[in-house]
Amino acid sequence: MAFDIAKAVESIGQAVEGGFSYAEKAKENQSETEIIKTNKRYVKALNVAEKIILLTYRYFNDFKEKDQKEYEDLIQKFIKYN
């Protein structure tokens, strides 16, 4: 009889451990999903930024000289970090 109780306690322990393991894995998967969603938003934002750059470049010659220099510097930074 004592042997059966020990097995039952061991089984309960394993079940609880498995539950915690499942919870950790579910949380890990949720974090990965959130990272993927965030990266997709960054890609969309980057695509919009590129379109803005192309649109504003059409008017580059209309910029003041100071603004042209700043625009060129920002474009170089964008290229560096992209």
N, C-alpha and C positions, 0 to 999 in steps of 0.2 A: 504494500500500500504506500509506504514512504517513497518507494522508487517511482511510482506513478505521479505523486505530487511533485517530486523533483523535476520530472520530465515536463509536467504541466507548467511549472514555474519557468523552466528553461524556454519552453515554447512561447510563453507570454512575453518573456524578455526579448526573444528573437522577433516576435511580431511588433513589439514597441520599437525596437531598433530599426526594423524595416520601415515602419511608419515615419520615423525621423529621417531615415535615408531618403525616402520618397519625398518628404517635404523639402529637404535640402536640394534634391535634384530638380524638383518643380520650381523652386526659387531660382536656382541657377539657370534653368531654361527661360524663366521669365526675364531675368537680367539679360541674357543673350538676345532675346527677342526685342527688348527695349533698346539695346545697343544697335541692333540692325535697323530698327525704326528711326533712331536718331541719325544714323549714317545716311539713310535714305533722304531724310529731311535736309541734311547738309549737302548732299549731292544736288537736290532740287535748288537749294539756295545758291549754290555755286553756279549752276546753269543760268539762273536769273542774273547773277552778278556778271557773268560773261556777256549776256545779252545787253545789259546796261552799259557795259564798257563799249561794246560795238556800236550801240546807238549814240552814245555821247562822243565817240571818236569822230563821227561825221561832222561835228561842230568844233573840233579841236582848233581849227584855224581862227575861229571866232573868239576863242578864249584870250584873256589878257596873258601877257608873257609870263607873269608870276603863276597864273593858274595852269598854263601849259606845263611849266616846270613841275608843279605839284602833281599834276595829272600823270606825267611821265614817271615820276618817282613812285606814285601809287601803283601804276601798271607794273613797274619792275618788282615791287614788293608782292603784288598779286601773283606774278609769274613765279617768283622765288618760292612762295609758300603753297603754290597750287601743284 
